[in-house]
């Protein structure tokens, strides 16, 4: 999957984002540098257990980003 802004998203990350429409909307509204940070944070984990744990937490972190930056996110 590739975002509108050209950021390549790994399949597992995309599936995780797809489970929460609000998190996906906030992610799409982020600056490309912010999107990259989230993708790298998950992708650069060396152990599969770490990746799985980060994937579980990523939607929560994106929703928190939306609360902290309300004028950057798309309307729900």
Phi and psi in radians as a Rosetta constraint file:
Dihedral C 1 N 2 CA 2 C 2 CIRCULARHARMONIC -2.225 0.35
Dihedral N 2 CA 2 C 2 N 3 CIRCULARHARMONIC 2.312 0.35
Dihedral C 2 N 3 CA 3 C 3 CIRCULARHARMONIC -1.262 0.35
Dihedral N 3 CA 3 C 3 N 4 CIRCULARHARMONIC 2.970 0.35
Dihedral C 3 N 4 CA 4 C 4 CIRCULARHARMONIC -1.039 0.35
Dihedral N 4 CA 4 C 4 N 5 CIRCULARHARMONIC -0.450 0.35
Dihedral C 4 N 5 CA 5 C 5 CIRCULARHARMONIC -1.634 0.35
Dihedral N 5 CA 5 C 5 N 6 CIRCULARHARMONIC 0.113 0.35
Dihedral C 5 N 6 CA 6 C 6 CIRCULARHARMONIC 1.529 0.35
Dihedral N 6 CA 6 C 6 N 7 CIRCULARHARMONIC 0.255 0.35
Dihedral C 6 N 7 CA 7 C 7 CIRCULARHARMONIC -1.524 0.35
Dihedral N 7 CA 7 C 7 N 8 CIRCULARHARMONIC 2.174 0.35
Dihedral C 7 N 8 CA 8 C 8 CIRCULARHARMONIC -1.376 0.35
Dihedral N 8 CA 8 C 8 N 9 CIRCULARHARMONIC 2.224 0.35
Dihedral C 8 N 9 CA 9 C 9 CIRCULARHARMONIC -1.980 0.35
Dihedral N 9 CA 9 C 9 N 10 CIRCULARHARMONIC 2.193 0.35
Dihedral C 9 N 10 CA 10 C 10 CIRCULARHARMONIC -1.056 0.35
Dihedral N 10 CA 10 C 10 N 11 CIRCULARHARMONIC 2.693 0.35
Dihedral C 10 N 11 CA 11 C 11 CIRCULARHARMONIC -0.998 0.35
Dihedral N 11 CA 11 C 11 N 12 CIRCULARHARMONIC -0.811 0.35
Dihedral C 11 N 12 CA 12 C 12 CIRCULARHARMONIC -1.113 0.35
Dihedral N 12 CA 12 C 12 N 13 CIRCULARHARMONIC -0.687 0.35
Dihedral C 12 N 13 CA 13 C 13 CIRCULARHARMONIC -1.109 0.35
Dihedral N 13 CA 13 C 13 N 14 CIRCULARHARMONIC -0.774 0.35
Dihedral C 13 N 14 CA 14 C 14 CIRCULARHARMONIC -1.097 0.35
Dihedral N 14 CA 14 C 14 N 15 CIRCULARHARMONIC -0.720 0.35
Dihedral C 14 N 15 CA 15 C 15 CIRCULARHARMONIC -1.105 0.35
Dihedral N 15 CA 15 C 15 N 16 CIRCULARHARMONIC -0.703 0.35
Dihedral C 15 N 16 CA 16 C 16 CIRCULARHARMONIC -1.107 0.35
Dihedral N 16 CA 16 C 16 N 17 CIRCULARHARMONIC -0.775 0.35
Dihedral C 16 N 17 CA 17 C 17 CIRCULARHARMONIC -1.102 0.35
Dihedral N 17 CA 17 C 17 N 18 CIRCULARHARMONIC -0.628 0.35
Dihedral C 17 N 18 CA 18 C 18 CIRCULARHARMONIC -1.150 0.35
Dihedral N 18 CA 18 C 18 N 19 CIRCULARHARMONIC -0.268 0.35
Dihedral C 18 N 19 CA 19 C 19 CIRCULARHARMONIC -1.371 0.35
Dihedral N 19 CA 19 C 19 N 20 CIRCULARHARMONIC -0.248 0.35
Dihedral C 19 N 20 CA 20 C 20 CIRCULARHARMONIC -2.384 0.35
Dihedral N 20 CA 20 C 20 N 21 CIRCULARHARMONIC 1.819 0.35
Dihedral C 20 N 21 CA 21 C 21 CIRCULARHARMONIC -1.052 0.35
Dihedral N 21 CA 21 C 21 N 22 CIRCULARHARMONIC -0.625 0.35
Dihedral C 21 N 22 CA 22 C 22 CIRCULARHARMONIC -1.169 0.35
Dihedral N 22 CA 22 C 22 N 23 CIRCULARHARMONIC -0.754 0.35
Dihedral C 22 N 23 CA 23 C 23 CIRCULARHARMONIC -1.114 0.35
Dihedral N 23 CA 23 C 23 N 24 CIRCULARHARMONIC -0.686 0.35
Dihedral C 23 N 24 CA 24 C 24 CIRCULARHARMONIC -1.099 0.35
Dihedral N 24 CA 24 C 24 N 25 CIRCULARHARMONIC -0.743 0.35
Dihedral C 24 N 25 CA 25 C 25 CIRCULARHARMONIC -1.110 0.35
Dihedral N 25 CA 25 C 25 N 26 CIRCULARHARMONIC -0.722 0.35
Dihedral C 25 N 26 CA 26 C 26 CIRCULARHARMONIC -1.155 0.35
Dihedral N 26 CA 26 C 26 N 27 CIRCULARHARMONIC -0.759 0.35
Dihedral C 26 N 27 CA 27 C 27 CIRCULARHARMONIC -1.049 0.35
Dihedral N 27 CA 27 C 27 N 28 CIRCULARHARMONIC -0.769 0.35
Dihedral C 27 N 28 CA 28 C 28 CIRCULARHARMONIC -1.113 0.35
Dihedral N 28 CA 28 C 28 N 29 CIRCULARHARMONIC -0.516 0.35
Dihedral C 28 N 29 CA 29 C 29 CIRCULARHARMONIC -1.447 0.35
Dihedral N 29 CA 29 C 29 N 30 CIRCULARHARMONIC -0.216 0.35
Dihedral C 29 N 30 CA 30 C 30 CIRCULARHARMONIC -1.189 0.35
Dihedral N 30 CA 30 C 30 N 31 CIRCULARHARMONIC 2.726 0.35
Dihedral C 30 N 31 CA 31 C 31 CIRCULARHARMONIC -1.114 0.35
Dihedral N 31 CA 31 C 31 N 32 CIRCULARHARMONIC 2.640 0.35
Dihedral C 31 N 32 CA 32 C 32 CIRCULARHARMONIC -0.986 0.35
Dihedral N 32 CA 32 C 32 N 33 CIRCULARHARMONIC -0.618 0.35
Dihedral C 32 N 33 CA 33 C 33 CIRCULARHARMONIC -1.133 0.35
Dihedral N 33 CA 33 C 33 N 34 CIRCULARHARMONIC -0.646 0.35
Dihedral C 33 N 34 CA 34 C 34 CIRCULARHARMONIC -1.211 0.35
Dihedral N 34 CA 34 C 34 N 35 CIRCULARHARMONIC -0.753 0.35
Dihedral C 34 N 35 CA 35 C 35 CIRCULARHARMONIC -1.009 0.35
Dihedral N 35 CA 35 C 35 N 36 CIRCULARHARMONIC -0.779 0.35
Dihedral C 35 N 36 CA 36 C 36 CIRCULARHARMONIC -1.027 0.35
Dihedral N 36 CA 36 C 36 N 37 CIRCULARHARMONIC -0.737 0.35
Dihedral C 36 N 37 CA 37 C 37 CIRCULARHARMONIC -1.046 0.35
Dihedral N 37 CA 37 C 37 N 38 CIRCULARHARMONIC -0.764 0.35
Dihedral C 37 N 38 CA 38 C 38 CIRCULARHARMONIC -1.147 0.35
Dihedral N 38 CA 38 C 38 N 39 CIRCULARHARMONIC -0.764 0.35
Dihedral C 38 N 39 CA 39 C 39 CIRCULARHARMONIC -1.103 0.35
Dihedral N 39 CA 39 C 39 N 40 CIRCULARHARMONIC -0.792 0.35
Dihedral C 39 N 40 CA 40 C 40 CIRCULARHARMONIC -1.125 0.35
Dihedral N 40 CA 40 C 40 N 41 CIRCULARHARMONIC -0.715 0.35
Dihedral C 40 N 41 CA 41 C 41 CIRCULARHARMONIC -0.990 0.35
Dihedral N 41 CA 41 C 41 N 42 CIRCULARHARMONIC -0.730 0.35
Dihedral C 41 N 42 CA 42 C 42 CIRCULARHARMONIC -1.342 0.35
Dihedral N 42 CA 42 C 42 N 43 CIRCULARHARMONIC -0.801 0.35
Dihedral C 42 N 43 CA 43 C 43 CIRCULARHARMONIC -1.203 0.35
Dihedral N 43 CA 43 C 43 N 44 CIRCULARHARMONIC -0.546 0.35
Dihedral C 43 N 44 CA 44 C 44 CIRCULARHARMONIC -1.451 0.35
Dihedral N 44 CA 44 C 44 N 45 CIRCULARHARMONIC 0.004 0.35
Dihedral C 44 N 45 CA 45 C 45 CIRCULARHARMONIC -1.133 0.35
Dihedral N 45 CA 45 C 45 N 46 CIRCULARHARMONIC 2.337 0.35
Dihedral C 45 N 46 CA 46 C 46 CIRCULARHARMONIC -1.417 0.35
Dihedral N 46 CA 46 C 46 N 47 CIRCULARHARMONIC -0.694 0.35
Dihedral C 46 N 47 CA 47 C 47 CIRCULARHARMONIC -1.662 0.35
Dihedral N 47 CA 47 C 47 N 48 CIRCULARHARMONIC 2.532 0.35
Dihedral C 47 N 48 CA 48 C 48 CIRCULARHARMONIC -1.091 0.35
Dihedral N 48 CA 48 C 48 N 49 CIRCULARHARMONIC -0.584 0.35
Dihedral C 48 N 49 CA 49 C 49 CIRCULARHARMONIC -1.108 0.35
Dihedral N 49 CA 49 C 49 N 50 CIRCULARHARMONIC -0.691 0.35
Dihedral C 49 N 50 CA 50 C 50 CIRCULARHARMONIC -1.173 0.35
Dihedral N 50 CA 50 C 50 N 51 CIRCULARHARMONIC -0.754 0.35
Dihedral C 50 N 51 CA 51 C 51 CIRCULARHARMONIC -1.043 0.35
Dihedral N 51 CA 51 C 51 N 52 CIRCULARHARMONIC -0.782 0.35
Dihedral C 51 N 52 CA 52 C 52 CIRCULARHARMONIC -1.082 0.35
Dihedral N 52 CA 52 C 52 N 53 CIRCULARHARMONIC -0.734 0.35
Dihedral C 52 N 53 CA 53 C 53 CIRCULARHARMONIC -1.137 0.35
Dihedral N 53 CA 53 C 53 N 54 CIRCULARHARMONIC -0.715 0.35
Dihedral C 53 N 54 CA 54 C 54 CIRCULARHARMONIC -1.189 0.35
Dihedral N 54 CA 54 C 54 N 55 CIRCULARHARMONIC -0.671 0.35
Dihedral C 54 N 55 CA 55 C 55 CIRCULARHARMONIC -1.095 0.35
Dihedral N 55 CA 55 C 55 N 56 CIRCULARHARMONIC -0.632 0.35
Dihedral C 55 N 56 CA 56 C 56 CIRCULARHARMONIC -1.141 0.35
Dihedral N 56 CA 56 C 56 N 57 CIRCULARHARMONIC -0.577 0.35
Dihedral C 56 N 57 CA 57 C 57 CIRCULARHARMONIC -1.581 0.35
Dihedral N 57 CA 57 C 57 N 58 CIRCULARHARMONIC -0.310 0.35
Dihedral C 57 N 58 CA 58 C 58 CIRCULARHARMONIC -1.097 0.35
Dihedral N 58 CA 58 C 58 N 59 CIRCULARHARMONIC -0.722 0.35
Dihedral C 58 N 59 CA 59 C 59 CIRCULARHARMONIC -1.077 0.35
Dihedral N 59 CA 59 C 59 N 60 CIRCULARHARMONIC -0.743 0.35
Dihedral C 59 N 60 CA 60 C 60 CIRCULARHARMONIC -1.059 0.35
Dihedral N 60 CA 60 C 60 N 61 CIRCULARHARMONIC -0.728 0.35
Dihedral C 60 N 61 CA 61 C 61 CIRCULARHARMONIC -1.175 0.35
Dihedral N 61 CA 61 C 61 N 62 CIRCULARHARMONIC -0.680 0.35
Dihedral C 61 N 62 CA 62 C 62 CIRCULARHARMONIC -1.164 0.35
Dihedral N 62 CA 62 C 62 N 63 CIRCULARHARMONIC -0.724 0.35
Dihedral C 62 N 63 CA 63 C 63 CIRCULARHARMONIC -1.102 0.35
Dihedral N 63 CA 63 C 63 N 64 CIRCULARHARMONIC -0.660 0.35
Dihedral C 63 N 64 CA 64 C 64 CIRCULARHARMONIC -1.118 0.35
Dihedral N 64 CA 64 C 64 N 65 CIRCULARHARMONIC -0.705 0.35
Dihedral C 64 N 65 CA 65 C 65 CIRCULARHARMONIC -1.012 0.35
Dihedral N 65 CA 65 C 65 N 66 CIRCULARHARMONIC -0.748 0.35
Dihedral C 65 N 66 CA 66 C 66 CIRCULARHARMONIC -1.091 0.35
Dihedral N 66 CA 66 C 66 N 67 CIRCULARHARMONIC -0.627 0.35
Dihedral C 66 N 67 CA 67 C 67 CIRCULARHARMONIC -1.219 0.35
Dihedral N 67 CA 67 C 67 N 68 CIRCULARHARMONIC -0.653 0.35
Dihedral C 67 N 68 CA 68 C 68 CIRCULARHARMONIC -1.357 0.35
Dihedral N 68 CA 68 C 68 N 69 CIRCULARHARMONIC -0.442 0.35
Dihedral C 68 N 69 CA 69 C 69 CIRCULARHARMONIC -2.215 0.35
Dihedral N 69 CA 69 C 69 N 70 CIRCULARHARMONIC 1.165 0.35
Dihedral C 69 N 70 CA 70 C 70 CIRCULARHARMONIC -1.090 0.35
Dihedral N 70 CA 70 C 70 N 71 CIRCULARHARMONIC -0.518 0.35
Dihedral C 70 N 71 CA 71 C 71 CIRCULARHARMONIC -1.457 0.35
Dihedral N 71 CA 71 C 71 N 72 CIRCULARHARMONIC -0.030 0.35
Dihedral C 71 N 72 CA 72 C 72 CIRCULARHARMONIC -1.684 0.35
Dihedral N 72 CA 72 C 72 N 73 CIRCULARHARMONIC -0.286 0.35
Dihedral C 72 N 73 CA 73 C 73 CIRCULARHARMONIC -1.670 0.35
Dihedral N 73 CA 73 C 73 N 74 CIRCULARHARMONIC 2.741 0.35
Dihedral C 73 N 74 CA 74 C 74 CIRCULARHARMONIC -1.273 0.35
Dihedral N 74 CA 74 C 74 N 75 CIRCULARHARMONIC 2.687 0.35
Dihedral C 74 N 75 CA 75 C 75 CIRCULARHARMONIC -1.090 0.35
Dihedral N 75 CA 75 C 75 N 76 CIRCULARHARMONIC 2.465 0.35
